Amino acid sequence: MGQGRPSRPARTLGAVIGSVAALVLAACSAGHPAPASIAGPTTASPATTRTTGPAATRTTSPASSAASVTITAVGDMVLGNTPDLPPEPGTYFRAVKPALSRGAQIVFGNLEGTLTTATASKCGNASSGNCFAFRNPPAYARYFKQAGFTILNDANNHSFDFGAAGQAQTVQAIHAAGLAQTGLPGQITRLRVAGITVAFVAFAPYAWTASLLDLPAARALIKRAARQAQLVVVYMHAGAEGSGADHVTGRDEPYLGEDRGNPEAFAHMAIDAGASLVIASGPHVLRGLQFYRGHLIAYSLGNFAGYGNFSIHGDLAMSAILRVRLASSGRLEQARLYPTQFSGQGRPVPGGGAIAFTARLSAEDFGASAARIRPSGVIEAP
């Protein structure tokens, strides 16, 4: 479960962006502005800017060469599906919160669904079990905030499950909770922490996101982000799905008749264009880690949290928290995986076999360029 069959929207890309912008503007007019700053766990008041489209600009003072930023990242998250929701959502991340937020100034996760009250979904009245449309109440954004997250991603196949209205309400809810958001077409999201500007750019193979299938446009967007920030983190929702999709093939990966891109080619392009780090999810299973031109690529961090949304069996139940420390130059100073697994219907708890599993996949898929992952989870360049 969780491998929802996406439906292509009839609306134009301009209409999608316009709907999102209009609803967010309405929210601000109603007294719920998107936050101007987000206080990270180890910094007093990092300025946060969200910018959509090519008009983005922000002047920042250069950081010292000794400055660095610590980022943690996880994969796919959605806490049930209205009306089937966890009984105590405020406690759902309790077991993993220390590993998520301790020492990290930025905490990133992929929101694999919507935060909306909309009811018209892509599935319509379909009774087939092959279509999944995920939604949580908009107020659930605060549970991600309480868990330590600072930025949520919407570049995935489920962010448009309830159309433009559902996507717009999701963005509004994220901002209202004091979180940053990324993943819309043309969007560059910049966070200012520890004197360093970090840009997030997120891609998926859909019209309602920045598309990873349009390589020239994706390259241009990443290059633009690199001109606006010292560090660029690229997220990709790419690749086939399921327990048979744990290997990176180096080729285009279709799923349900849909082109899900070539994750390895896209990740390499992103680094060539200026990305300091590439992270990913979407296959619903962990994948290997690779170094390319000295930069780390995590090809899938798996499913991090659900409540009946994802399979809880076998390798689909394993996940990991990735923590990295990047120098202002983009150099990777430290990296480590913290293994997690599903408990109950999808609650994340520490433990499981993610480290050995990811180490094996890395070696099998990437050979000499594979990340070396020690039993402790420490990641080293080859």
C-alpha positions, -999 to +999 in steps of 0.1 A: +000+000+000+012+035-006+021+030-042-008+052-053-017+054-089-012+090-099-036+108-122-026+135-145-043+168-139-063+185-166-054+220-153-024+238-168+007+244-148+000+281-146-034+274-132-019+251-105+007+277-094-020+304-095-043+285-073-016+278-047-005+314-046-040+327-043-049+305-014-017+312+004-023+350-001-058+346+012-044+329+043-020+357+049-048+383+045-068+364+071-040+368+097-020+337+091+012+348+073+039+324+063+067+327+089+096+350+083+119+330+105+122+295+119+142+288+150+163+257+145+174+235+174+209+248+176+206+283+163+189+313+177+170+327+148+179+316+113+161+338+087+140+318+063+129+328+028+107+309+004+109+319-032+088+306-061+099+312-097+128+330-113+123+364-096+138+350-064+166+371-049+181+376-015+213+393-005+233+374+022+266+381+038+292+354+032+299+329+059+333+321+072+351+291+057+348+274+091+310+276+092+289+245+086+253+234+087+239+201+100+209+187+082+189+156+089+166+141+063+140+113+061+118+098+034+081+094+030+056+105+057+019+106+061-001+099+093-030+079+081-058+089+058-088+108+069-109+095+086-086+066+095-061+085+117-037+076+145-053+080+180-025+101+194-008+118+165+011+142+188+031+112+201+038+095+168+074+107+164+083+105+201+107+076+198+127+091+169+126+128+178+160+127+195+177+113+164+158+137+142+165+170+158+195+167+181+223+188+167+205+196+135+197+230+123+175+218+093+152+188+095+137+177+061+110+152+053+088+143+023+051+148+030+036+119+010+001+133+008-019+163+016-031+184+046-065+193+034-103+192+041-110+188+003-130+157-006-127+156-044-098+133-051-080+119-081-096+085-074-132+098-078-157+072-069-133+043-078-137+013-056-105-003-069-077-009-044-052+004-070-058+041-064-047+058-032-054+094-023-039+105+011-050+133+033-045+144+069-063+173+086-045+206+080-038+209+118-015+179+115+012+202+103+019+211+139+028+175+147+056+176+122+067+209+137+066+194+172+087+165+160+115+189+150+109+192+112+117+226+097+110+220+060+085+197+043+085+186+006+055+185-017+073+172-049+057+137-051+029+118-067+005+123-038+007+161-032-020+166-059-043+138-047-070+164-040-062+187-069-051+223-068-073+231-039-058+203-018-023+213-027-028+249-019-044+242+015-014+219+022+011+247+015-010+271+036-011+246+065+027+240+064+034+278+065+008+284+092+026+258+114+059+278+111+075+253+087+092+260+054+080+241+023+094+232-011+085+213-043+063+235-064+072+242-101+101+266-103+103+269-065+136+276-047+133+276-009+161+292+010+169+288+047+195+311+065+212+292+093+245+297+111+254+325+087+249+302+057+221+303+031+209+268+022+186+264-009+163+235-013+150+225-047+128+194-051+117+174-082+093+147-092+080+135-126+048+155-125+034+188-139+024+200-104+060+198-092+094+209-105+098+182-131+128+158-131+119+147-166+127+181-181+165+180-176+173+214-191+147+232-169+158+212-139+195+221-145+186+257-149+167+258-117+195+242-097+220+266-112+198+295-102+196+282-067+234+278-066+237+315-075+214+324-046+229+302-018+261+288-006+246+253-003+221+236-025+202+205-014+183+187-042+155+163-035+142+139-061+111+117-059+123+092-085+125+056-095+103+025-095+085+013-064+083-017-041+105-044-026+118-053-061+130-017-067+157-015-041+185-014-067+195+017-087+195+005-123+213+034-140+184+035-165+150+051-168+127+034-143+090+031-153+063+023-128+026+016-136+033+027-172+047+060-160+082+074-165+098+079-131+131+091-145+167+079-143+176+086-107+214+082-112+216+104-143+194+130-126+215+130-094+247+134-113+233+162-133+221+179-101+257+178-086+272+190-119+247+219-118+258+230-083+241+207-057+260+200-026+238+170-015+211+149-032+185+131-012+156+110-024+126+089-016+097+075-036+106+038-042+091+031-007+123+011+001+158+020+010+184+023-017+222+027-017+244+057-012+270+069-037+296+096-039+299+116-071+325+143-075+329+143-037+292+148-029+268+123-013+237+110-030+211+090-010+190+074-036+161+065-013+155+070+024+124+047+023+092+051+042+096+070+075+062+073+090+027+061+082-005+048+098-017+020+075-004+040+045+026+018+037+036-019+038+050-029+072+066-061+060+101-070+049+125-045+035+096-020+031+095-016+069+131-004+071+140+032+070+168+056+082+175+091+093+203+106+074+224+133+092+250+153+073+272+182+082+282+204+052+308+231+052+298+265+037+320+254+007+297+224+001+323+199+014+308+170+033+323+170+068+304+142+085+275+119+076+257+091+094+227+069+091+204+061+121+183+030+114+146+031+120+118+006+115+080+005+116+061-004+148+024-012+148+007+003+117+037+025+107+051+043+137+088+050+134+110+036+161+148+032+163+164-001+152+162-026+125+186-037+097+188-005+076+225+000+080+236-034+068+209-034+041+220+000+027+257-009+029+251-040+008+230-022-018+256+006-020+284-018-027+264-039-052+251-009-072+280+015-072+313-004-067+342+020-065+320+050-060+298+035-033+296+051+001+314+031+028+289+026+056+303+014+089+282-008+113+278+023+135+261+040+105+290+064+099+293+072+062+327+077+045+337+085+010+354+057-010 
